[in-house]
Amino acid sequence: MKIGFIGLGAMGAPMARHLAAKGLLAVVGNRSHAKAEALAAELGVAAGADASGFAPCVAVMLCVSADADVLANARALAGVLRPGAIVVDHSTVARATAIEAQEILATGGIGFIDAPVSGGVEGARNGRLSVMCGADPAALETVRPALECYGARVSRMGPVGSGQATKAVNQVMVAGINEAVCEALALGARLGLDPDLLLPTLGSGAAANWFLDKRGATMLRGEFAPGFKCEHMLKDLRIARATAEGVGIAHPVLAQAEADYAVLVREGHGEADTSALIALKLADAD
């Protein structure tokens, strides 16, 4: 199976490495071609300067930043991939974008799967991502061996668009957990509680969660090296809000999180990890 991978950021590069480790990766691409060339040299694969470099692939994975990028890649790949090839999009975009990408690729007999992921940079590096797929069942089974290179769980959620719908639900939960953890740890800091005692105590009871475990200690030290950037969270929350509004679901937690991350991005913290939210909670207490 010859696999291509486009989008070699903090998530995409380790995902591509997992494919290479299993002998499945054939070509990589990135908006900055120099980054693609560097990873290609590291992994012993080709670097595609444009869509034509992916023509031999039976599947191409995307992990890009925005809806427009997904559609641009879909249009470019529609002109070069062979009928029966499959494009798998790991980006977080609107459900409507996934459906449009499917329609673009279908004109050339090319399949499409929307497969956003959750698990952060750690999950990508460790091959422990949750992959939520909107897909034709047969198409998913074709690419499942590739997805399982970096996915601890690969789930078909329904037809195309269902993966992005699931990711919207995921991000509402993530945002709410971030709000609660940062607010709680800000309270703990103001009460003078010892983090070395507080964090394992909270993590041993009903308050335990991924964000507390992975980010609690670093956020209390004021360290916000990105695992998942504030600017990306804000983009995802705007997608989730539009999704919730489209089906008439009240979203006060989502609205608060969107407002908070908008402040962080506006104040120049877009590149910081989402745990930088605690700085906002501490500032509110002053």
C-alpha angles and dihedrals in degrees: 000000000000110000128188125200125201121189115044103192128128091302102030100052096057090043089054090049091056090053090049091050088059093047094247102111117096106161140008132201138186139174086249101055092198089065090051091049092050094051092042090055091048094050100035096242136117126275113223112216090192140355093287089070089067096053095108093052122110089200135018123198120208126201105169137146110248146024091252090055092053092051093045091053091046091054093047095047093045088067098051112028120091121246109274094035117125132221115206117196117205093175123110107242139138119296088238090057091055091051091048091050089052091053093049093051095042089067087071096041091256122143126229134204125185104212114166115180138219129200104081129237090313090057091049093049093046096042091241103122126140106232114201111196136198102195153132103264095236093049091051093051089051093058099030093101088058095045091050089060088078104009121090087187125023111188131182104218096181137285124342110307094036092095092058091044089055092048090054089055089046093052093050088056093044091050092050092049091049091051093049097044095047093046092048095047091047087055091049091051092051090049090054096241117165108250091210088062099031100054099052090042092054091042092056096058143044092302092066115125141147096260093051091047097046101034108021098092096041095048091051088054090050092246114143107169103160123261088153117005125233091233091056092048090052090051091050093047091053089053091048092049092052089048093051093046090049091062098035099251118153111237114186094146091049091048092053092048092048091050092049095048090046088058092049092050092045090052092054102264098113092116093050124097117270089251087075082087087089090069088060092049091050091047090053089056094056 
